[in-house]
């Protein structure tokens, strides 16, 4: 029953953590999808839209792309962002966004945005995560433009705002930015490469102000330095180069304010407790630290005593207190076997029996008795069986005998556990 309760508690907490506040975060839902190519297909995606633009003219360098694995775009060039050799993280659809490094010296990133399905609670902490895949970098300018390829600070931005999300292109000052209530930067080693990578789960958390109604994902914005000399003879889309990333399985969930678990440990034996496995917290930018009340900083601790233990999980945006209620159980059998008995039929101490106490099922039991010459004179696999001091139907005289006891129990922590003891017993009539 203890084990069932622990599993039930974990299941409830997992369900709480998995309630996604973003509609269609897997990009599977579309309306009347007419798959002509990835760029035009994004218009048929339900609930998601590109960030609106605030700019002095109608300049547009592209919109997000929607890929349908059932209708692959027939490009074989491995340098193409639309090549058909890649699959979504899950399901049939995923989205791709590009970030253009313009000749004017600022980035123009594409973005995907949606409305949050319910108001966020002011002061509460929320977690955002998604799968990303680096599609690499392409150069859309002539060969001399390679001198202008800068090592920019590549990262994702999570955008949160009370109003619809806009990107502002300031052409006079040659700059770009999002005027939103909150921005969260997400980084990953997988973003640094300039070639096709694999899916990578990235995430972080934030404290809500209570007014966030819209959510977006974009990439690096703002200005970048162009190294001199930089000569452009031929170019496309007024762009030095383009970074491209796939996105799938986007989630926004509320983090628990605290966690509690019930576990059992073995009396007299250190039991390994992995609080990270119990808490099952989502991915963060920084490694999660677990601070125990005994000063230990580790996800793993070894506990041998019942009691209440406290752990603080230190994550990107806050700490989550964890209470661990530990109950103990008897996993090492208590074994008592008398050292003497008197099989004289006086009704007192006439038989030899074993006394075994353990909290879990005994899967194997074998009690054996030998005389001083090593002859086996009694053996049983029945824990209720008792020896009456008889061998081959004959009552034995006073003497000293050796016994062995082999037991295997079903230990819920370590599995099958074997125990063996040896001792002596005397017949004194």
N, C-alpha and C positions, 0 to 999 in steps of 0.2 A: 504493500500500500504506500509506503514511503516513496518508492521509486516511481510509482504511478503519479503521485502528487507532484513530484519534481518535474516530470515530463509535461504534465498538464500546465504548470505555471510557465514553463518555457514556451509552450505553444501559444498561450495567450499573449505573452510579451512579443513574440515574433509577429503575430497578427497585428498588434498595435503599431509596430515599427514599419509594417509593409503597406499601410494605407496611403496610397499615392494621391496627392492633392492636385496633380496635373492631369488633365484629360488627354487620353490618347498618347501617353508617353512612349508607347512602343511604335507609334506612327503606322499602325496597321489599319486604322479606320480611314476610309476615303469615301467620297461621294462622286459617283459617275466617273470614275477614273478612266481617262482617255490617255493611255500611255504612249505619247509620241516621242518624248525624250525626257531625261531627268529634270531639266530646267522647267519645262512647261507642266510637268506632273505635280509639282509642289502646290499648284493652285487648287488641286482636287483633295488635298490633305485636310481632314477634319480638325478643327479647333486651333491649328497653328497658322501663323502668318509671319512674313518678314517684317523687320522694324521699319516703320514709316520714316521718310526722309524729310529733313528740314534743310534745304539748300537753295541757293540763289538761282539755280537753273534746273533743268530736268535730267542732269547727269545721273545715270544709273549704270553700275558696273556688274549687274547680275543679281539674281535672286537665289535663295537656297534650292537645292536639288532634291528630288524624291526618287529613290531607286526602288524598283520593283523586281525582286529576284526571279519572278515568273516571266518577266518581259525584259530580259537583259539588253542593254544598249550594245549594238554590234560593233564595238571598237576593240581592236586587238592590240593597239599600241600600248605597251606596258607603262609608258610615261603619261598616259591619259588618265585624268581623274575619273573618267567615265568608263574605264575598262571593265569588262564583265567578269574578270577573274576573282572578284571579291564578293563575299556573301555578307548579309546582315548579321548582326550579333544574334538575333533571334527573330523568328517569324519570316515574313517576306519583304518587309520594307525597312529602309533606314534613310536618314537624311544626310546630305553633304553640304558643307558651307566652306566658302573660300574667303581668304583675306588678301586683298590686293595692295601691293606696295607701289603706290602711284609715283609717276615721274615728278609730281609736285612736292614729294618729300613727306607725305603722310599716308597712313593706312586707311583703306576703306574696307571694313569687314562686313561680310554678310551675317545674318543673324536669324534665329528662329524664336518666335515669341508665342505666348498663349496666356489665357486668363487662368487664375488660380481658382479651383472649384469651390472653395469656401474661405471666408475671412480668416487671416492668420491672427492668432492670439497675441496681444501685446505683451512683451516680456518673455514669451515662450521661445524655445530654441527649436530650430528646424534644420533638417539635413537635406542636401541636394547631392545627387550623384547621377552619372550617366556613363555609358560606354562610348569611348572615343577611339578612332583609328586614324593614324597619320597617313595621309595619301601622298605626302611628299611635297616637293616644290617644283614649279615649272617657271621657265623664263619666257616671257612673251616679247622680249626685245631683241635687237640684233646682238651679234656676238660681242661688240665692244661694251655692251651694257653689263657684262659680267663684272666689270670693275666696280659697278654700283651695287653689287649684291652685299648687303650688310647683315651682320649677325644680330638680328633683332631679338627682343625679349618676347618669345612666343608664349602665350598663355591664353586660356579661356577666361571669359568674364561672365559671371552670372548677374543678370540685371533684374532688379526688383523695383516696382514703381506703383504708385496709386493710380496712375493714368497710363494710357497706351504708350508703349515704348517707342521713342524716336531716336534716330541717329542724326546728328547735326554735322553737315559738311561746311566748314568755314573756309571758303575758297580765297577770301581776301587775306586771311592769316595762314593759309595753307595748313589746316588742322582738321581733325575729326574728333568727335566725342559724343557720348551718350549723357544726356541730362536726366539722370534717374535718381530716385531716393537712396538706393543702396547698390553697391557693386561688390562682388566677391571674386577674387582672382583664384583660378585653379591652374595648377601646374603639374607637369608630369615629365619624367625623363623620356617617355615615348614621343613627346612633342618635338624633341630637339632634332630628330633625324630629318633628312631631306628626301627620304625614299619611303616606299610603302611599308607600313608596319602592321602590327596585329591589334586586335581589340584590347583596350585597357580601361579598367574601371577606375574613375576618379571621382572625388567628392569632397565636401567640406560642410560646415554648418554656420549658422548665423542666429542672432537674436532678433526677433521680429519687433518692429515698431507698432504693428497693428494696423498699418494702412497699406500693406502690400497687396495689390490686386492683380498685378501682371508680372509675368516671369519671362525672361529671355536668356538665350545663350549666344554669345558672340566671341570674337577674338580680339587681339591687340588693336587698340586704336591710338590715335595721336600721331605725332611727328616722329621722323627718324632722320638720322644724319646720312647724307650722301657724300661718299668719299670723292675727292677731286684727284685726278681729272676724271670726268665721267662724260663720255661722248656717246650720244645715241644717234645712229644712222637709220635704224629701222626699228619700229616697235608696233605693238598691238595693244589696243585698249589703254594706251597711255600708262603702261604698267611696266615696272622693272621685273617683277616676278610675283608669283601667287603661291601662298600656302593653302593647303586643302585638307579638311578633316571630315571624316564620317562621324555621325552621332546616332546613337540608338539607346533605347531603354532608359528614358529620362524619368527621374523620380524626385518628388519633393515630399518629405514626410516629417511629421512632428516627432521630436526626440522625447523620450520619457524624462520626467523630472527626477525620478529615482527608480531603482530596481531592487528587487529582493528575491532571494532564492533559499530553498531548503535543501540541504544536502546531508548525507550521512558519512561518517568516517569510522574506521575500525579502531576499537579500543586497543591501545598498546602498540599501534603501528601507524607511522606517518602515512597519511593518505594524500595523494597529489590532487590539488584543486586548481583547475585552470579557469580563472575567472573570466578570461577573454572568451572562452568557448561558451560559458554560461550566459554572459552578457550579450554576445553576438551583436556588437555594435557595428554600424556600417562604416565603410571606408572613409578615411579622413586624409587631409593633406599631410599632416604630421603623424608620426607613430603614436598610438594611444598609450599613455602611461597609466599604470595601475598602482596606486599608493595604498598599502595596507596599514592598518592601525598599529602594527608592530614595527613600522618603519621600513618594511620591505617594499621595494619598487620593482615589481615584476608581475607578469600576468599569472605566474604559477607560484603557489605556496604549498607547504606541506603541513597538514593539520592532523593532530591526533586526539584532540580534546573537544568535547561538546561545548557549545557556547555561541555567543553572537559576535560576529566579526564584521568590521566595517572597511570598505574599500572605496577610494575615490578614483573614478575613471577620468583622466585629464584628456580632453579632446580639444579640437581647434578653437572652439568658441566658449567653452565652459567646462565645468566638471560635473559628473553625474555620480551621486552617492549610491553605493551598492551595499545592501545589508545581506549578510550571509548567516542564516541560522543553521548551525551544525548540530545534528544529533549523532550520538555514537551507537554502535552496535557491536555485538560480540562476534567477531569474525574468526578469532583464534579459539579453538575449542578449549573449554575447561574440562580436564580429564582427571578423574579420581578412580584409582583401583586399589583396594585394600592390600596391605602387605601380608596379611595372615587371615585365614579362615579355618573353621573347625567343622568339617562335614561328618558329624556324629549323630545326626538326626535328633538333636535336642531342641530343635526349633529356633536356635540362636546361632546366627552367623554360619549357617550350614552350606551356603553356596557362595561362589565367587562371581560377582557381577561388575560390569563397568558402568561408570557414571560419566556421561558426556553431555555437556551443555554448550550449545551454539545457536545463534539466531537464524541460521540459514540451513537449507536442506542438506542432509548428509547423502551424498551420491554413492559412496563406497565405504564399507565398514568390514574390517577383518581383524578378529581377535584370535591370537594363536598362543598356545602354551607348550613349553618343551621341558623335558626332564633334564637332569644335570649332564646327561650324555648326548643331548641334542635331539632326542627322539620327539617327534611331534605327537603329543598325546591328546590335544584338544584344539579345534579350530571351528570358527563360526563366522558367518557373514550377517547374522541376525543380531542386531543390537540388544534385543530383548532376551537372547539366549544366555543361560547361566551355566557355569561349570560346577558340578557336584563332587569333584574330586575323584572321578571314576575314569578308568582307561580300559577299553576292551571289556566293559561290563564288570570290572573288578575295582573295588574300593582301594585306593592307594594309601600307603602308610605315610606317617609324618615324614616330610621331606621339603626341600627347597626347589622351586621351579622358576623358570624364566618365561616371561610373557612379552609379546610384541603386539602393538595396536597400530593399524594403518587406517587412516580416515581421509576421504576426499569430500570437500564441501563446495557448494555452488556460491562462491563469493561474488557479489554484484560489482565489486570494484575491480578485482584482478581476474575474475573468472574461476576456473577450476583450481582449487587450492588443496594441496596434499600435506598431510601431517602424519608423522610416525613417531611413536614413543616405545620405550623398552623399560622393563622393570622386573622385580622379583616378587614372588609370593610364596608363603610357607603354609603347609598343612600342619596344624597342631590340634590334635583331637583331645 
